[in-house]
Amino acid sequence: MTSARNNQLLRGNFELGKGEKLLQDNPKAIVKEVFWTHGITQRAISVATKIPQQTVSRLVITLIEDGLIRGVGDSGKASSGLEPNPEYAYSYGLSILLDAISIALMNFKGEVVATKHVELDDMGIASVLSKAVAEFDAMSAKHQIDNERILGIGVGISGFFSSTDGKMNTHHAIEEWADINIAETVADAFNLPTWVVNDGTGAAAGEGIAGVGRKYKNFVYFFVSSAFGGGLINNGDMIRGTHGNAGELGDMLPAKLYSHPNLKLLERILLKNGVDVPSMYRLNEVFDPEWPGVDEWIYKVQDSFDLVATASSALLDSQAIIIGGHIPTKLAQKVIPRIDVYAQFRRGAKRPMPEIVCAGVTECPVAVGAATLPIRDWFL
């Protein structure tokens, strides 16, 4: 969901053209190819986009002059291949967690410039936004970011959209954020174009640009955190669904029949076994796969992982299933070999199965994903 004022809130470095677009169709198609394939040649762009090579060459010159793309290597010449100019634009991501916020700064090349996790005692709107604005200003100053080059801000939050009006039914721990227009509220605080997604979709979007998901055009992202959800990427784009709730993988699992593979359950089992764990958002830093209780958690949630992985593979025929969110990497590595994706044998063979891999974005995954939203919407 987006703020209705996004066009009006664009900063000075960006100017809307015909049709209220930052780029017309052909230049946008070229920038998209350059973004996804760093080092791509003009000939390859022409083949991929079906734009005549002479037109591609002319538009590339303009895009270089306008600062959106550049030649790769020390020479900086277009003939050696093209890549996005990282300094052309920057975007921010804000993750509103249950007892903390995470923020991320991304450049136009899709690289994560900085992240920060801040625990808060008060998750009310005023507290969160005042702290977020202060942290963003400090991050911009530290990295010498020109405010006129900030493209926008994305927000990821736990909950589901209750309608198409931008309001969400949020987790009870962030009650004040429920049933308000989050995009407009954040846009008012930052005076920036604003986008909002749920946390699972946000993390999947970030993995697709800044993580191992960049290797796959199609993948299902398992978001393991205080709850279990997910996100879907098809041909590099987020699948949002009718209301913005696509990827609610946890709803595949009737609670009375299946243990949801979330970190709250892991915390309870570890505490029962005498292991005092830190915040789930810092668990990756200290996690020991040999802790007593880890195997019990895996045993309890194994059937859930099998069911959701099988359903995801059968329904979407994805290249990969990526295990991410706030799950420790070492725990994901222990879970993955045990996941059984069912498929019928026919003539001695199964249909092609997805790879199951660990997420590459482990620091502030939702904030990183949220930071991709302005770039995705305006340029990809």
N, C-alpha and C positions, 0 to 999 in steps of 0.2 A: 504494500500500500504506500502511497506517496502523498506528500503535501500538495494541495491544489494550487499552491503558490510557487511551485518549484521554478517555473520560468521567470517569475518576477524576482526571485531571490538569487539568481545567478550572479556571481562576482564579476568584477570588471574585466578579467582576462578572457571571458567567454561571451560570445555574442550570437544570439539566435538569428538564423537566416530564414529563408523561405520555408513556409510550413511550420514555423516555430521549432526548427531543428538546428542543432549545433553543426551538423554536417549533413549535406545532401547525400542521396543514396549511394552514388558511385564513390565519393571520397570515404564515406563511412565503411563501405565494403572493403576498400583498400586498407584502412586503418584496422579493421577487424582481422584481416589476414595477417597483417604485420604484428598485431598484438599476440595472436595465437601461435605464430611461427616466427620467432626471432631469427633474423638472418635471411628471411625469404627474399627471393629475387623478383624483379619486376615481371619477368617472364612467367614465373610460377604464380604470381598474383593474377596475371591475365588469364592463365589457364583455369585457376580456381574460381574466378569471378565472372568469366566470360566477357570481361570488358576488353575491348581492343587494346593491344599493347601500346599503340601510339597515345591513346587516351590515358592509359595507366601512367606512362612516362610524364605526360603533361601534368596530371593530377599529383603525382609524387613530388614534382618540383614545387608545386604550391604548398603541399602538406609539409615539406621540409622548410620552406620559407616561413610558414606559419608556426613552426616549432613543434608540430605533433609527432613527427617521425624524424629519424636521422639514419645515416649510413653507419654500419657496424665497423668496429675496428678503429685503429688510430687514424686512418686516412679520413674517415667520416664520409666516404664517397658512396653514393647510392648504388654504384655498380658492384660493390662488395657485399650487398645485401642490406636489408632494412630492419630497423627495430624501433619500438616506441621511444620517444624522448622522455625519460623519467621525470624531468623537471617541468614538463608542460603543464601538468596538473597533479594535484594531491587530493586524496579523499580520506575522511575519518570514519571510523567504525566505533559504535558504542554498544556494549553488551550489558544489559540490565539483568543481573543475576539475582539470586535469592537473598544474598547478604553482602553483595559487592558489585562493583562495576569493573568492566575491562574496557580499555580503549586501544585503538590501533590506528596507525598512520600508514597509508599506502601511496606509492607514487604511480605515475601513469604507465609504468612498465609492468605493474602488478607486483612489485616488490614491497615487502613489509619493511618500512623504515624504522618503526618503533612500536612497542606494545607496553602496556602497563596495567597491572591488576591492583585495585584499591578496595579494601574491605570497608564497609560502612555499617554503622549501628542503625541508621535511619534510612530506609529504602523508599521514603516518601518522595513525591515528585520534586518538591522544592530542594530537598537535600541532594538528591541524585543529580539534578541538572546544575545546581550551583557548583558542586564538586566536579562534574564532568566538564563544564565550561572552563573552570580554572585549570584542570589538567590538560585540556586541549590547548589552551593558550600557552601553558608552560612548554608543552611538547613542540608547538610551532616555533616558539622562541629558541629552544634548544637546538632545533634542526634548521633554523633560519628559513622557515617556510613563508613565502610571500602570501599574505592572506587573500590577495586577489586571485591567486592560483588554486585556492581550495574549491574543489568542484561541488562538494556536498558532503552529507553525513548519512550513513546508514545505521539503523538500529536493529539489534536482535534481542528478543525478549521471550521469556518462557510463557507459553499460552497458545490459544488458538483464536483465530478471527471468528467473531460471532456473526458477522454479516459482511457486506461489501462496503461498509461505511468507515472502515479503518479502525473500528473498535475491537478490542481483544478481551477474551475471558482469560485473565492471567492467573498464574499460580497464586495461592492464597497468601504466600509470604510477601507478595508485592501487590497487595490488595488495592492500593490507591491508584494503580495504573490500569485497573479494569474499567471497561466501558467508557473510556475517553478516546478522543482522536489523538493517538500517540504521535503521529507524524506532524500534525499541526502544533502540538505542545512542544515538541523538540525543535521544530522550525522556528517557533517564537523565541526560544532560548538562544539558539545559535545564529539565527538570521541566515540560514543556509538551506538550499534544497535538501529535502529529507525523504528517506525511504524507510519502511519498516517491514521486517519479516519475523517469523518465529525463529527460535534459536536453532532448531535442527536444519531448517532451510538455509539460514545464514551460514552455519558451519559448513554445509555442503558447498555453498557458493564460494567460500574461501578456499576450501580444499581443491576446487576445480581450477583455481587460478594460482594459488601460492603453495599448493601441496602436491602429493603424488597423484591427485585426481587430474592434474593437467595432462597426464599420460593417456587418459581415457576420455572419449567423447561422451560415453554413457556409463553412469554408475549410480548405485544406491549407497547412500551414506547412513550408517547406523550411528545415531547420536546417543552415546551412553553418558548420562550425567545423573542429576538428582532424579530424573525420570528417563524413560526410554522413548526416543522418537527418531526422526530422520529427515532426510532431504533427498531429492531426486534431480539428477542432472541428465539432460538429453541433448545430444549434439552440442555440448558445451553450455547450454542454457538451463536455467532453473525451471523446473516444472512447479508452478504455484497452485494450479487447480482453480476451481470456480471461486472459492472464497479466500485463497491463500493458504490453505491447510494441507496441501498435498505432502505426502511423506509422513503422516502420523502413524508410524509403524507400530507404536505401542498399542494402538486400537485393534491390531490384529490378534491381540493376546487377551482372551477373557481372564480377568484377574483371579477368578475362582479356580481356574484350571491351570494357569501358567504363572510362574514367578517372573515378574518383569526384570530384565537384566539391567538394573540401575545401581548407582553407587550408594544410595541410601541403604539398600539391602546389604551391600558389601560392608558398609560401615557397621551395621548392626551385628553381622556375623563376626567381624574382626574384633569388635568390642567384647563380644561374648567369649572370644578366645584370648582376651587379655592384651590385644593390640590397640594402643591408643593412636588414632590416626588424625592427621591435620585436616584442614578444610579440603573438601573433595577437589577444589580448584588447584590445590597444591600437592595433591596426592602423587602425581607423576614424579615429583622431585625426590620422594623418599620411598616409593613403593618397593617392596621385596616380594617377589613371587613365591618365596618359601614361607611367608608368614602363615601361621596356623589359621585356617578358615578360608584361605583363598580357594583351595580345591573344593571346599563345601559350596562356595558361591558358584563356581563353575558348574558343579553338579546340578545345583538347583536351577540354573538358567540355561543349561545346555539345550533342552528341548525347545525353549523359546527362540534361541538363536537359530536352531535348525529350521523351525517353522517359518520364521520371518525371512530367512535367507532363501528358503525354497520358494516361498510365495513371491518374493521379489524377483528371483531369477525367472520363474515361470511367467510372471505377468509382464515384466519389462525387458527380458532378454538382454540384460545389461552386461557390459564388459567386465565390470568389477563391482565388488561389495567392499566398501571401505569402513573399517571400524574406527570410530573417532569420538569426538566430544571431549569429555574430561577423563575418559578411561586411561589409566596408565598404559604406556606403550608395552611394557613388559607383561602386563595382564592381557592385553589384546593379543600379543604374540603367543601367549599360552592358550588362549581360547581358540584362535583361528584353526589350528590343525584338527580340532575336535568338531568343527562345524560340518555337518553332513547335509549337503544340498541334494535332495532327492530328485531323480529323474528316471523315467522308464528306459529300459534297454530295448532297443529294436535293432535286429540284425547285428547284434553284438556291440552296439554302440549307444551312447547317450547323446542327447543334444549338447551343443557346446555349453560349458559351464563357466560362470564368472570367476575371475581371480578374486581371492579374498585377501585383503592387505590392510596394514595399519595406516592410519592417517599420517600425513607428513606435517600438518599444522597442529602442534601440540600446545603452543603458547597462545592463550586468548583466542581460541578458534572461532568463537561466535563474533567477537569484535573484528577479527581479520576478515571474516566473511561479510560482515556488515559494511566494511570499508570498500568492498568490491562493488556494492550496489550502484553508486553513482556512475562508476566507469562502465558497468554492464549496461545500464539503462541509456546513457547518453551516446555510447560509442560502440557497443557490441550487440 
